[in-house]
Amino acid sequence: MLCGTEGTMAILAVRNVSKTYASQTLFDSLSIVFEPGERVGLIGPNGAGKSTLLRILSGEDTPDAGVVEVSREAQIAYLPQVDTFPEGITVEQALLDALGEHEMEAFERPVRARKMLRRLGFATGDALVSSLSGGWRKRLAIGCHLVKEPNLLLMDEPTNHLDIAGIEWLERFLERAPFSFILTSHDRYFLERVTDRIVEINPRYPDGTFSVRGCYSDFLEKREALLDSLDAERQALANAVRYEIDWLRRGPPARQSKAGYRIREAHKKIDQLAEANRRRQSDTELTIDFNATGRRTHDLITGEGLSKTLGGRLLFENLDMHVRRGTRIGIAGNNASGKTTLLRLLADLLPADEGTVKHATELRVALFDQQRAQLDPQETLKRTLSPNGDEVYYLGRKSHVIAWAKRFGFRSDQLTTPVGELSGGEQARTMMAVMMRTPADVLMLDEPTNDLDIPSIEVLETALVDFPGAVVLISHDRHLLDRVCTEIIGLHEDGSWGTYGSVGQWQDRMRKKKAPGESDADPSSSPTAPAMAKPKRSGLTYMEKKEWESMEERILEAEAEVERLQGILDDPEVAADHTRLHDTFEAHRDAQATVDALYARWEELEAKAS
């Protein structure tokens, strides 16, 4: 029997699991039990093994030691960080392919795929997957697993490549999801809103993990209390060890007058203290302190009347932006709204179509490029951190490159590694190390939190708040923007823009800006999809059960009628007959409305039945 806590049945568990890659131990004797209905956020520092654990839970990888226990009722789907789709397929075909050998009647496959299209917010399934943005590809990747109707979904960083609107959609989607899930994420607002249990994997804990039932803020409170307790225990143990060492150092006559167990207990306490100190020092301590020039100039960058069009699409027009000493400006916008373009205009790396950008004399800008183009992938970490030898000069003092690397969480044996072989988080930390070497008046950062773990993001937040110059920041991390920025420039996707006091104000403005029936990141806002609203679950009546049982057949008949009428519309003879074309078009529109209504009713009945 697979049991969880207090005798409850578990859906999935790992017992005494260990995993090592090369010479690095990710986790050792790890044990975690997951129960049905849980919504678990799995967190931990980079290198703790979160992604590896998800692969082990899914069966994609195997542990070096220990066992994975899976309930017979578990139907598990696994969503990795990077999605892959065959070339040349459409969105609907991707969903049909995902069903694969799933046992069901042939007529059920297209019905289930089209139902999932509606849930994901796709208007049709005809678009090529290769034409989708990163955010819509992520939606489709999620749908390809949900279409198989699992009761447990494993997701590795599902908010990667999603803009703020996409993250909001995923939050609403998961809030009403009928299945359990375990996910990794460094988005703290996301964890707060969608999870009901947080599990941190970290060697600083005696068991290697710390689990709290509740949201992320509950976890933070209880973790702080635990760490304080562990530190007090360590301090008490250190005092006891000092006393025992003093006793051991007394002459042999004193030791001979005591029982042998006292000596064994003394050595046991020494070993316990060494282990406590090892756990305390196991965290990679990242230190970020951006170097300012100290200039007192008030106005650093002035942009007036800025307009820019790319690819025939207007990004923004007549935009004014003033970057002053002490200000921290966030740029908010959905994907392809022009955030990076605006940043590059302000950095004088790109010309505006209209308007002017004026820099203060001899302005010094430190840029964090989202693509990390400043890093040479062939160069070693050592030469990237210290191009001119073994010493790094910072704030007028010199430091050996090994000490400098340690400051950013690197081991000395990594210094000979080419930068291109470092992980995404390690490359981000390298970029920050390069930025810190040179004093700056303005920090410009484009998505600096990509690939960083939560502790590193928290250190970055503090560094940006403490920087005495100016900051211009692009991020989809709403917590980072809200904590750091003194104002938000929000782009509205139609060329207009506004100044806001918080990300939430910009989000409210974008929601109000959407006209009725206009495409929105949340499919539930569309009048053709009312079933996405959270239903009351009171069960089906006898007549509703009958209606539900016949729904698939009715949908197939209605879709067949839509296809028949579409065939008539495609007939050149009909196109030449204005009256017949008009009547057929009206009939086609009514038939499509019938299909939409049937799908909506089916989802309503299904939600009521569950």
Steps between C-alpha positions, in 0.01 A plus 500: 500500500631846406435717803549867566480694824260392774407184310361678192555342161786657303496541123879519463802471728879481500674312780871549580572609143850614404637644176849605393613656171874481431655592835204709623247347738160657434321337792561210735242277677216732401147398605182689400138381490239665274130452566198522264358847449820682596636797305868495582764763430847344490774756568868504588830659397651438157665160496278355773353252251143627456478422128675167553251405771209579266653276234541223757139541615382480139710193419714693250806447723602248765656559843841364597345362818160488666155425360217687328152384599208574268136439589298277268256788454771743392483623141808716470594751229834684492561843346875576465643852476567472126213390277559321169257460211545340156552740211205603288212391725199705602382571851211253471723229356737543796211430736387199296855364494522544877212256542716239325402151610256632758209257507178662376254483215625655177230767499604613849846617393405808296233593752744490791764692301258777406372521853859552619552771236218697660637452849841629387351804330578413135242633254574215257743212473621591151807706598841341453677433829815658352312831468410522869670728750683348794202561728247332270739207443509457877119496512492238227765291678284503814193409295677206336532345845161603637317357198596156636312592818768421763425532869855617577693748286873560555620838365857631485503883500168537312518883510822509295444688171162629620437873519299648787168443322596138432596444864165644609321262263694202639418605855128509425524173308669319790277655765200320351687185391341170615836319516794499743831652394862532607692788343830680528501879472696805609196730456397581856163658416420193289590264787291708740191477282494145367657272763377363832829337604863607460788252512855636499789269411809629675792326673487752783203309646573186708276286275595683179149647464259733677128474427220738601129466424375838395594769251846643440466773763411234761813312397720808542375559855552139610837473326628805684391347831665169412830659397505703821441178694773314311743786558420503874554123515829536316614772739404289803684204350808719436500604868470136609784399266726772640435365848570141389821600319617680813429180697684282246805729519537447870768250588461120471426462873186707457383293204576170678282605792200526265300228329593413142155601376585864581780494243274339241228761566754780464609374157135451401423865581804614302376304198149644543638854507708435188187376320296801619771738377516316165124539453514868597777566248342291223304793359670677212529856626464745213627852568387781270592864558496710184772762482376858452711788367382737773407778256242749629338587165120493535386440141679201347290401196218698342283346229244727334239420235640151434333291232603165355356260246641151438380254239225738396353511852494811715656423840467840665468863399553839658649335809673715760732345758729670749766295678627688804744413773324293766212391276434135420277467196336175396385437143192277489341347194402171347721312256586696182362825648835679460658483847850400384482746209423786740788397727740496205381842390572639846845336496569667163544161333208549262368812323145622552273562201399826660602686815830548678704330772742720692769360731681691773862574416723192516211288625603148603242226441530137612279273289365152581397362163227235500691308230829543695674606181786658700618152601737310272385134521853380412672702772569335836321617811832617644583727204142633490512594868858628487618584143838643604643241734417337831384814680174695486482865609177603670436818701870579491599166648641195330367148545628167369284356226424191712357717779313710242350187343394368841314825557268402214453141603773337288743231608868533419486190277250680274743774399633302203148429370399682178219746570287336232495179706368668814134471594260786434509609864880488505518714187265753660725519807803542271330794330444666836864445597609673177258791564629549853862547391435840341330793679173609337254787513210295361429127519292364213380142547294298252344192668786447749309238703477243220657178634575645844377323812292678764789575742700658216201711392457623857868605512459678164192685629693637796794603280273693261315676783832600659660627177532882529491567127205426269351167394298409190358150535307257277364190666197270501566447873220710649639475853837636383339792315273588792778490758771677298334756274390849594289525184386279211488592131227275360476427126149432368577308177329757273761775517357664811667492840457623855678560831390289797581459865503119492475203266147441628389844378633424151328159504168662595542750215567219251194305613274803461656575163383170352181553302216246534571199279862603439765230533632485852764301684221352710260290289239527773451867408367404157118492470531173308653318796283556809572151629844606618339679795527294816175300524296390796550129547164367600487188279287427194127445493357200313420714193844663507665156507304405188600827334866446592503147360377622160721811486795352307273371223322836474833685477623270221179555304521877546866509391415289196240760405758779535738312270221435247408868485869598478526275194211684341658837576821383329308416181581760228142482364360593840751783533366642174140492625462787744166389646601138549838605641331725756252231609771235530725735696220569748430127533870430554521765772194356676642147478828614652311675781320171566834318529630762743187478712516120510863507612418755768206293624711184499769662714233634736347154545840336537605745770169449682541122485856496641 
